[in-house]
Amino acid sequence: FCRGNHQKEKDRLMQTQKQKPMQTMKQKLKLWQVKLKIWQVKLKQ
């Protein structure tokens, strides 16, 4: 589930990158924030 979802996210990022670079940067930042949260949860366990 997670890997497939990530691939979809990547594809979407690639598509939006062609249209609006700024929008993509925001999406990438959001992705990083989510990743950091996941890591924090994993470390706490």
C-alpha positions as CSV (number, residue, x, y, z in Angstrom):
1,F,0.0,0.0,0.0
2,C,2.7,2.5,1.1
3,R,5.0,1.9,-1.8
4,G,2.3,2.0,-4.5
5,N,1.0,5.2,-2.9
6,H,4.4,6.7,-3.0
7,Q,4.8,5.9,-6.7
8,K,1.5,7.6,-7.4
9,E,2.7,10.6,-5.5
10,K,5.9,10.7,-7.5
11,D,4.0,10.5,-10.8
12,R,1.8,13.3,-9.7
13,L,4.8,15.4,-8.8
14,M,6.4,14.8,-12.2
15,Q,3.2,15.9,-13.9
16,T,2.8,19.1,-11.8
17,Q,6.4,19.9,-12.2
18,K,5.9,20.5,-15.9
19,Q,3.0,22.9,-15.1
20,K,4.0,24.8,-11.9
21,P,7.4,24.5,-10.4
22,M,6.4,26.4,-7.2
23,Q,3.4,24.1,-6.6
24,T,5.8,21.1,-6.8
25,M,8.1,22.6,-4.2
26,K,5.2,22.9,-1.8
27,Q,4.2,19.3,-2.5
28,K,7.7,18.1,-1.9
29,L,7.9,19.9,1.4
30,K,4.6,18.3,2.4
31,L,6.0,14.9,1.5
32,W,9.1,15.5,3.6
33,Q,7.0,16.6,6.5
34,V,5.0,13.4,6.3
35,K,8.2,11.3,6.0
36,L,9.7,13.0,9.1
37,K,6.5,12.4,11.1
38,I,6.6,8.7,10.1
39,W,10.2,8.4,11.2
40,Q,9.4,10.1,14.5
41,V,6.6,7.6,15.1
42,K,8.9,4.7,14.2
43,L,11.6,5.9,16.5
44,K,9.2,6.3,19.4
45,Q,8.0,2.7,19.1
